[in-house]
């Protein structure tokens, strides 16, 4: 068994970038539509924050609601 060296992290960087984009972009679009500052979507990378965001968006009054 070896340890994780810097090369392991460099090789994993493209995979992490793809996963980040898959999770941040939908939140960015949702937040922009609901009036929440879209920059907060970056926090969706934190494990339980994404789940909390889904609850916030689900129960927030949307601009299209009258």
DOMIFI-651987 format. One line per 3 residues: their letters; for each residue x, z, y of N, C-alpha, C, CB. Coordinates in pm, whole numbers, plus 50000, padded with zeros to 5 digits. Glycine has a CB too. Example, Ala and Ser with C-alpha at 12.3 -4.5 7.8 and 13.67 -1.06 7.14 Angstrom:
<nodes>
as> 51319/50780/49431/51230/50780/49550/51320/50780/49670/51131/50905/49553 | 51285/50708/49775/51367/50714/49894/51290/50787/50003/51408/50572/49940
</nodes>
This chain:
<nodes>
xxx> 50084/50000/49883/50000/50000/50000/50088/50000/50124/49905/50120/50000 | 50048/49923/50217/50122/49917/50342/50040/49977/50455/50161/49774/50376 | 50100/49978/50569/50028/50027/50686/49991/49908/50773/50114/50130/50766
xxx> 49901/49929/50865/49864/49823/50955/49970/49809/51063/49726/49849/51018 | 50028/49692/51071/50127/49666/51174/50060/49591/51289/50246/49585/51117 | 50137/49560/51390/50085/49486/51505/50038/49348/51462/50191/49475/51615
xxx> 50098/49291/51359/50059/49157/51314/49919/49157/51254/50160/49104/51212 | 49880/49265/51192/49744/49273/51140/49643/49269/51254/49726/49402/51057 | 49673/49338/51360/49581/49341/51474/49578/49207/51546/49621/49451/51572
xxx> 49693/49139/51555/49698/49008/51620/49619/48907/51538/49843/48961/51637 | 49629/48914/51406/49554/48822/51321/49404/48852/51324/49606/48829/51178 | 49366/48974/51348/49225/49012/51351/49161/48985/51487/49209/49158/51316
xxx> 49240/48954/51588/49186/48934/51723/49083/48821/51731/49300/48905/51818 | 49105/48704/51671/49000/48601/51678/48869/48645/51612/49049/48473/51613 | 48878/48716/51503/48757/48763/51435/48683/48864/51523/48793/48827/51299
xxx> 48757/48956/51584/48695/49053/51674/48631/48983/51793/48797/49155/51722 | 48695/48880/51845/48640/48807/51959/48509/48738/51923/48741/48704/52010 | 48502/48680/51805/48380/48613/51761/48267/48715/51743/48403/48536/51630
xxx> 48297/48826/51680/48195/48930/51660/48149/48986/51794/48250/49043/51572 | 48240/49001/51888/48204/49051/52021/48109/48955/52091/48329/49072/52107 | 48139/48827/52084/48053/48729/52150/47915/48723/52085/48119/48591/52146
xxx> 47911/48738/51954/47783/48734/51883/47694/48851/51925/47805/48736/51731 | 47753/48965/51957/47672/49080/51993/47650/49095/52144/47735/49205/51940 | 47744/49052/52227/47732/49073/52371/47645/48967/52438/47870/49074/52435
xxx> 47656/48844/52398/47583/48736/52466/47431/48755/52460/47620/48602/52403 | 47372/48789/52345/47226/48811/52346/47183/48926/52436/47178/48837/52205 | 47260/49034/52437/47227/49146/52525/47240/49104/52671/47317/49267/52495
xxx> 47342/49024/52702/47362/48976/52839/47238/48900/52885/47488/48886/52849 | 47187/48810/52802/47070/48730/52838/46944/48816/52848/47048/48619/52734 | 46928/48911/52757/46812/49001/52763/46815/49086/52890/46808/49092/52640
xxx> 46931/49140/52921/46942/49226/53039/46915/49147/53167/47080/49292/53046 | 46963/49025/53173/46940/48943/53292/46791/48917/53310/47017/48810/53282 | 46719/48898/53201/46574/48870/53209/46492/48994/53243/46525/48812/53078
xxx> 46541/49111/53205/46463/49232/53228/46502/49306/53356/46478/49325/53112 | 46604/49259/53426/46642/49322/53551/46747/49431/53536/46523/49377/53616 | 46800/49450/53418/46908/49546/53395/47040/49475/53427/46906/49603/53247
xxx> 47136/49539/53491/47263/49472/53519/47329/49421/53390/47359/49568/53593 | 47353/49289/53381/47404/49231/53257/47542/49283/53216/47410/49083/53271 | 47620/49333/53308/47754/49382/53275/47748/49498/53176/47828/49425/53401
xxx> 47634/49568/53171/47618/49679/53078/47614/49633/52933/47491/49755/53111 | 47598/49502/52910/47594/49452/52772/47727/49468/52701/47553/49306/52771 | 47834/49487/52775/47965/49508/52712/47964/49637/52632/48076/49512/52820
xxx> 47886/49735/52674/47878/49861/52600/47806/49847/52466/47808/49966/52684 | 47746/49732/52441/47680/49708/52313/47781/49702/52198/47599/49578/52318 | 47908/49693/52229/48012/49695/52126/48031/49834/52066/48144/49644/52184
xxx> 47985/49936/52136/47992/50073/52085/47877/50088/51985/47983/50180/52202 | 47904/50137/51865/47806/50129/51756/47662/50173/51788/47853/50210/51646 | 47637/50290/51836/47498/50335/51854/47440/50295/51989/47490/50484/51839
xxx> 47523/50245/52078/47474/50202/52209/47386/50078/52194/47591/50173/52306 | 47422/49987/52106/47342/49866/52084/47202/49904/52035/47411/49772/51982 | 47193/49999/51947/47062/50044/51899/46982/50107/52012/47079/50145/51784
xxx> 47044/50186/52096/46978/50245/52212/46930/50136/52309/47074/50341/52285 | 47014/50034/52333/46976/49924/52420/46852/49852/52369/47091/49825/52434 | 46842/49834/52239/46724/49768/52184/46597/49847/52215/46739/49750/52032
xxx> 46605/49977/52209/46489/50061/52242/46456/50050/52391/46515/50208/52204 | 46558/50048/52475/46535/50037/52619/46466/49905/52652/46667/50049/52697 | 46516/49797/52596/46460/49665/52625/46319/49652/52566/46551/49555/52569
xxx> 46297/49710/52450/46167/49698/52385/46056/49767/52466/46173/49758/52245 | 46087/49877/52531/45984/49953/52600/45989/49940/52751/45994/50096/52564 | 46081/49860/52803/46089/49838/52947/45982/49738/52988/46230/49788/52989
xxx> 45930/49754/53108/45833/49658/53159/45908/49533/53203/45750/49718/53278 | 45873/49420/53144/45937/49293/53173/45874/49232/53298/45927/49197/53053 | 45951/49153/53373/45896/49089/53493/45777/48997/53461/46005/49009/53564
xxx> 45769/48941/53342/45658/48852/53308/45530/48930/53277/45695/48765/53189 | 45541/49062/53255/45422/49145/53232/45349/49164/53365/45460/49284/53169 | 45219/49154/53360/45144/49171/53485/45056/49292/53479/45060/49048/53516
</nodes>
